[in-house]
Structure formats: C-alpha cells, structure tokens
C-alpha cells in the first residue's frame, strides 16, 4: 500500500520569476499549495500573512538575502522547514546558513 504524502504549504521566494514559477508548477503537480514572492521583502511579508510547512528561498537576491528570509522564518514560523537554493554563492554563505 503506497501512502500519499500530505500536501504541503510552500512559500517560494526567488527574484527570478521564471525559476519561482517553474518550482511552483512542479510542486503543485504533486499536490502542494504554493505561494510566490519575488523578493526577500515580499517573502518576509508573506511569512506574516500565512502559515507554511516549507520555505524555499533563493540565497542571493538584490533587496534581502535568503539568509534574512531564513532568520525571519525561524522566528515567525519555527516549525517550517527552510531550504536555501542558489545558482551562485560562496562557501562562507553556506556555513552561515548552517549556523
């Protein structure tokens, strides 16, 4: 018997709209509910507006970094899993994200 995973509420924060939409399309095909934010500031605002199981955020954005989104998610929604993604970044950024 295959148990279906429960649908998750996912916040996707990425300043690249096409990346955010592609992630959302794939997750929604699997039954998850996605909310998009196209900047760090917008992502932080969304954290105050709804509850999320998962926050998927780009690390490098022009206004606020994914690390700032992670910090806010930790205080506002401590049970949410936060996943940082990036097409560019440094080892230093990765170490800071783990802290």
C-alpha positions, 0 to 999 in steps of 0.5 A: 500500500503506497501512502500519499504524502500530505500536501504541503504549504510552500512559500517560494521566494526567488527574484527570478520569476521564471525559476519561482514559477517553474518550482511552483508548477512542479510542486503543485503537480504533486499536490502542494499549495504554493505561494510566490514572492519575488523578493526577500521583502515580499517573502518576509511579508508573506511569512506574516500573512500565512502559515507554511510547512516549507520555505524555499528561498533563493540565497542571493537576491538584490533587496534581502538575502535568503539568509534574512528570509531564513532568520525571519522564518525561524522566528515567525514560523519555527516549525517550517522547514527552510531550504536555501537554493542558489545558482551562485554563492560562496562557501562562507554563505553556506556555513552561515546558513548552517549556523 
